[in-house]
Amino acid sequence: YINFAVDGGPLKDTSHAHPLQIQEFRRPEYEVKASAGEGPHIIGGHADLSVSAQYFAGGPLASADVHWAVTSNPGHFSPPGHDDFTFGRWVPWWGFHDMRGGYPGHSYKPPQTFDARTDAAGLHHLRADFLKVTPIEPTTLRAEASVVDVNRQSWTAGVDLLVHPASHYVGMKSQRLFVQKGEALDVDTIVTDLDGKLLQSRDIAVRAVRVDHEQDRGEWKEVEKDPQDCKKTSAAAPVRCSFIPKEGGT
């Protein structure tokens, strides 16, 4: 580290230490690449993940240790052509404080790990099965593979995948974010495929609730009150549900 000190004057005896880190550099002897099968990827399906290790001098890195680490996090997807609609989770600007602890409904999940070895061609393949997702929304999957050679050098490559909860999405839009008690809150809905094509004759169920908080055994819990349900059938244009809030609140 380098220490800076002030001599004399009103800042006498003031000092600051600036640390420096000096690392050894090892020139890589091989290249690691990761890839995944083409999407779209949907819950209930799977993806084939691959890692390749090849020497820069030529030839595969065969029989090398491979360590896979696969993690999942909340993702985002909006079908093309419908940017004015919300698909999945939306957090209003006045509710940003709800995100301080992370995504609602999500908790930290440690990565799933797998150990293997490359084959004679310097390759290893891993199948990822998409069994379920909770809550039901797009999920980003990050798969990283670290390959270690005989000199204990380790190099890592990764690939990202977006996993859809279904092949269809429902989108919602409201012209107003604030209404008075007794005023109509209009919500337009559409159903699209992954390419943004509007789908017709699909059942849509929309529920509006007032979010309240009640104390239970010394703890405040979120409860839903005054539910209002609206059932519609999707069409070639947005269909509208209207809700009349009886009380103020969220």
Backbone torsions as a table, in degrees:
resi	resn	phi	psi	omega
1	TYR	NA	160.7	175.7
2	ILE	-112.9	130.9	-179.3
3	ASN	-106.1	124.9	177.7
4	PHE	-105.7	127.4	-178.1
5	ALA	-130.3	146.3	178.2
6	VAL	-103.0	128.2	179.5
7	ASP	-105.1	121.3	175.3
8	GLY	78.6	171.4	178.7
9	GLY	77.5	-177.4	-177.3
10	PRO	-64.9	-17.7	180.0
11	LEU	-101.3	24.1	-178.3
12	LYS	-57.8	141.5	179.0
13	ASP	68.6	14.3	175.0
14	THR	-88.3	132.3	-178.6
15	SER	-142.3	161.2	177.9
16	HIS	-145.6	133.2	179.0
17	ALA	-104.0	129.1	179.2
18	HIS	-111.9	113.1	-177.7
19	PRO	-80.4	149.8	175.6
20	LEU	-127.7	142.4	177.5
21	GLN	-116.5	125.4	-179.2
22	ILE	-110.8	117.8	-176.1
23	GLN	-111.3	150.8	174.6
24	GLU	-84.1	137.5	178.6
25	PHE	-107.3	128.1	175.9
26	ARG	-112.5	120.7	179.5
27	ARG	-64.2	125.5	-179.0
28	PRO	-64.8	139.4	178.8
29	GLU	-99.3	-12.3	-178.5
30	TYR	-147.1	164.2	-177.1
31	GLU	-116.0	138.2	179.6
32	VAL	-116.9	129.1	177.8
33	LYS	-129.0	140.8	177.3
34	ALA	-118.9	146.6	-179.7
35	SER	-148.9	166.8	179.0
36	ALA	-142.0	154.2	177.7
37	GLY	-61.8	153.5	-177.7
38	GLU	-67.2	145.3	177.1
39	GLY	-87.9	-166.4	7.1
40	PRO	-75.6	151.7	179.4
41	HIS	-105.2	130.5	-174.1
42	ILE	-131.5	145.6	176.8
43	ILE	-53.5	134.7	-175.0
44	GLY	102.1	-16.0	179.1
45	GLY	-104.5	-158.0	-179.9
46	HIS	-154.3	169.2	176.0
47	ALA	-135.7	144.0	177.2
48	ASP	-97.6	116.0	178.9
49	LEU	-98.9	142.2	-178.1
50	SER	-136.6	146.6	172.0
51	VAL	-129.8	139.8	-179.2
52	SER	-126.3	131.9	177.5
53	ALA	-122.7	119.2	-176.5
54	GLN	-133.3	135.9	176.6
55	TYR	-68.6	141.8	175.3
56	PHE	-64.8	-29.7	179.8
57	ALA	-76.7	-7.2	-179.5
58	GLY	109.9	137.5	178.2
59	GLY	103.8	154.4	-178.2
60	PRO	-82.5	155.6	173.3
61	LEU	-93.7	92.2	-173.3
62	ALA	-88.7	152.1	175.4
63	SER	53.7	40.2	178.4
64	ALA	-100.5	147.9	179.0
65	ASP	-65.9	135.6	177.8
66	VAL	-124.0	131.8	176.2
67	HIS	-122.3	116.8	178.4
68	TRP	-96.5	141.3	171.5
69	ALA	-134.5	119.6	-175.6
70	VAL	-118.9	124.0	-179.9
71	THR	-124.7	155.3	177.9
72	SER	-127.5	145.1	179.4
73	ASN	-144.6	158.4	177.2
74	PRO	-57.5	136.3	179.6
75	GLY	-114.3	-172.8	179.4
76	HIS	-145.9	138.8	176.4
77	PHE	-147.8	134.8	176.0
78	SER	-131.0	115.4	179.5
79	PRO	-54.6	139.6	-176.7
80	PRO	-60.2	143.3	175.9
81	GLY	89.9	1.9	-177.1
82	HIS	-134.4	48.6	-176.8
83	ASP	-66.7	-19.0	-178.9
84	ASP	-83.9	-2.8	177.4
85	PHE	-105.7	154.2	176.2
86	THR	-99.7	128.4	176.8
87	PHE	-119.3	118.6	-179.0
88	GLY	87.7	-146.3	-172.6
89	ARG	-83.3	134.5	175.4
90	TRP	-130.3	131.0	179.5
91	VAL	-112.3	116.6	180.0
92	PRO	-67.2	158.9	-176.4
93	TRP	-62.9	-29.4	-179.6
94	TRP	-81.6	-5.1	179.1
95	GLY	-109.8	18.7	-176.2
96	PHE	-62.4	-28.4	-178.2
97	HIS	-65.6	-21.2	178.9
98	ASP	-70.2	-14.1	-175.8
99	MET	-96.0	-1.1	-175.4
100	ARG	-62.6	-30.5	179.4
101	GLY	-92.0	12.8	-178.5
102	GLY	107.5	-170.1	-179.8
103	TYR	-73.1	131.9	177.9
104	PRO	-57.6	136.0	178.9
105	GLY	84.3	-1.5	-178.4
106	HIS	-115.9	141.8	173.2
107	SER	-129.1	159.7	-177.7
108	TYR	-64.3	133.6	176.3
109	LYS	-122.8	124.3	179.7
110	PRO	-65.2	152.7	-179.3
111	PRO	-66.0	149.8	171.1
112	GLN	-85.4	133.8	-174.8
113	THR	-119.1	149.7	179.8
114	PHE	-144.5	135.3	178.8
115	ASP	-113.4	138.3	-177.9
116	ALA	-157.3	-166.5	177.8
117	ARG	-139.7	150.2	176.9
118	THR	-71.0	154.7	178.6
119	ASP	-88.1	-169.5	-176.6
120	ALA	-63.4	-22.3	179.2
121	ALA	-93.7	7.1	-179.6
122	GLY	75.6	23.8	-176.1
123	LEU	-117.4	154.8	167.3
124	HIS	-145.8	140.0	-177.4
125	HIS	-118.4	139.1	178.9
126	LEU	-131.0	131.0	178.2
127	ARG	-96.6	127.2	177.5
128	ALA	-108.3	116.1	178.4
129	ASP	-94.9	130.4	180.0
130	PHE	-96.1	94.5	-172.3
131	LEU	-83.6	-49.8	-178.7
132	LYS	-163.1	166.5	175.5
133	VAL	-144.2	135.6	-179.8
134	THR	-134.7	123.8	-4.7
135	PRO	-70.6	169.9	-174.4
136	ILE	-77.1	99.0	179.9
137	GLU	-162.9	167.4	-179.9
138	PRO	-58.0	145.3	-177.8
139	THR	-131.7	135.3	175.8
140	THR	-95.3	126.6	179.7
141	LEU	-109.3	127.9	177.9
142	ARG	-114.8	118.1	179.5
143	ALA	-115.0	122.5	178.6
144	GLU	-121.0	136.9	179.2
145	ALA	-122.4	125.3	177.0
146	SER	-107.7	129.1	-178.2
147	VAL	-114.7	130.6	-176.8
148	VAL	-116.0	130.9	179.9
149	ASP	-96.0	-174.4	-176.4
150	VAL	-67.4	-22.1	178.9
151	ASN	-88.9	9.9	179.3
152	ARG	65.6	20.0	169.0
153	GLN	-74.4	140.7	179.8
154	SER	-129.7	126.9	177.5
155	TRP	-129.0	143.2	-171.8
156	THR	-122.1	142.3	173.1
157	ALA	-133.6	151.3	-177.7
158	GLY	-138.7	163.9	178.5
159	VAL	-144.4	144.3	-179.5
160	ASP	-111.9	140.2	177.8
161	LEU	-129.6	146.6	172.5
162	LEU	-106.5	121.6	-178.8
163	VAL	-106.5	122.5	-179.4
164	HIS	-86.9	143.3	177.3
165	PRO	-73.9	-19.2	-179.5
166	ALA	-163.1	171.3	179.2
167	SER	-85.0	-8.5	178.2
168	HIS	-124.1	150.5	177.7
169	TYR	-126.2	146.2	172.1
170	VAL	-107.0	133.4	-179.8
171	GLY	-114.9	147.6	-178.8
172	MET	-129.0	150.0	178.5
173	LYS	-152.1	136.1	175.3
174	SER	-126.9	132.1	-180.0
175	GLN	-69.4	-25.4	-178.0
176	ARG	-126.8	141.6	176.7
177	LEU	-100.7	-13.6	-179.9
178	PHE	-130.7	132.3	173.3
179	VAL	-136.2	158.0	174.7
180	GLN	-82.7	158.1	174.9
181	LYS	-56.5	128.5	-179.7
182	GLY	93.0	-10.1	176.9
183	GLU	-88.8	153.5	-178.2
184	ALA	-76.8	132.9	172.2
185	LEU	-105.0	107.1	-175.5
186	ASP	-93.6	130.8	179.6
187	VAL	-127.3	122.5	177.3
188	ASP	-94.9	141.7	-179.4
189	THR	-131.3	149.5	174.4
190	ILE	-138.5	160.6	172.8
191	VAL	-124.5	128.7	-178.1
192	THR	-131.3	162.2	169.0
193	ASP	-89.4	-175.0	-175.2
194	LEU	-68.0	-18.8	179.1
195	ASP	-92.6	0.0	179.1
196	GLY	91.3	5.1	179.2
197	LYS	-75.6	129.7	179.7
198	LEU	-70.2	134.4	-179.9
199	LEU	-108.2	139.3	-178.0
200	GLN	-107.1	164.2	174.5
201	SER	61.5	32.0	173.8
202	ARG	-105.1	135.0	178.9
203	ASP	-70.8	134.9	177.7
204	ILE	-124.6	128.4	176.5
205	ALA	-118.3	119.0	-178.6
206	VAL	-116.6	132.4	178.2
207	ARG	-125.4	134.1	174.8
208	ALA	-113.4	133.6	178.3
209	VAL	-135.4	154.6	172.8
210	ARG	-93.8	126.0	-177.6
211	VAL	-87.1	122.3	179.7
212	ASP	-128.3	171.3	179.1
213	HIS	-130.6	132.5	179.1
214	GLU	-129.2	150.4	-179.4
215	GLN	-91.0	129.0	-179.3
216	ASP	-133.2	110.9	179.9
217	ARG	55.6	43.3	176.8
218	GLY	82.8	1.0	-179.9
219	GLU	-119.9	140.8	177.5
220	TRP	-86.3	128.1	-179.5
221	LYS	-125.2	146.7	178.9
222	GLU	-82.1	131.0	179.6
223	VAL	-129.2	153.5	179.9
224	GLU	-106.3	131.3	-178.1
225	LYS	-130.2	164.0	176.8
226	ASP	50.9	54.8	-179.2
227	PRO	-67.4	141.1	173.8
228	GLN	-130.6	128.2	-176.5
229	ASP	-111.2	146.3	178.0
230	CYS	-138.9	126.8	179.3
231	LYS	-115.5	128.2	-177.7
232	LYS	-135.8	171.0	173.8
233	THR	-120.9	129.5	-176.3
234	SER	-64.2	152.7	-176.9
235	ALA	-139.5	-174.6	179.7
236	ALA	-75.7	-4.5	177.1
237	ALA	-136.2	161.6	179.8
238	PRO	-58.3	143.1	174.4
239	VAL	-109.1	148.2	-170.3
240	ARG	-113.7	139.0	169.0
241	CYS	-116.4	138.8	179.4
242	SER	-118.4	131.8	179.9
243	PHE	-123.0	140.9	178.8
244	ILE	-112.4	102.7	179.1
245	PRO	-71.4	131.7	-179.2
246	LYS	-87.5	-22.0	-179.5
247	GLU	-132.4	159.4	175.1
248	GLY	-78.0	159.3	-180.0
249	GLY	141.7	-164.7	178.4
250	THR	-96.4	NA	NA
